[in-house]
Amino acid sequence: MMVGPTGGGKSVIIKTMAKALEMETEVRTNIDTVNSKSITLKELYGVLDPDSREWTDGLLSKIYRNAN
């Protein structure tokens, strides 16, 4: 996770690290960009229904599940 001010070089750092990892390991790297301020915490992380005890995945849960 990368956070910082606008214009701080976050995108350049992430892309450089991904390219270096690909060069070193020859494994393709996927970068998923999420604006966490645009959605609620429940949408971001997921939520447990207190009545049915059923878990509903959030955006990060889905991204991690797909990556795995």
N, C-alpha and C positions, 0 to 999 in steps of 0.2 A: 504494500500500500504506500502510495506516494502522496504527500500533501505539501502544500506550500503556496506562496503568493503568486499572483498572476505575473508571468514573465520571469519566473524564477528558474526556468530551465528543466522543469519536471519531465516534460515530454522528451527532450533531448537525452536526458539521463536514462530514462526507461528504454528508449530505442537503442542507445549505445550499449546498455547492459544486455539487452536481448540479442543484439547482433554478436557481442562478444561470447555469450553463452552458446549461440548457434555455431560460431566458428570453432569453439573449443570442444563441444560435445557432438556436433553435427545433428542436433535435435532441434526441430522447428519450434519456435517460441510464439505463443499467441498472447496478445495483449488485449485485455478487456477493460475498456474505459467506462466508468460509472460515475455519474454526477449524483452523489449521495444526498445533496440538498434538494433534489427535484422530487424525491419520494419520501413517504413516511418511514419511520423505523420498522414498523411491522412489514411493510412492503420490501424493505431492504434486507432484514434479517430473517423474517418469518414469524409465525405466531402459533401458539398452542391453544386449541379450543378447550376452555376449562370444563365444559360439559362432556364432550365426547372424547377428550384427551387425544384428539387427532391433530397432527402437526401439519401446517401449511407452509411450504417452502417460500422463502423470500428470494429476492434477486440474487444475493450473494450465495445462498444455498444452492440455487440452480446453476450458477456459474461454477462453483466448486464441484458439484456433482458431475457436470459435463466435462470438466477438466480431468477428473479422476477416471 
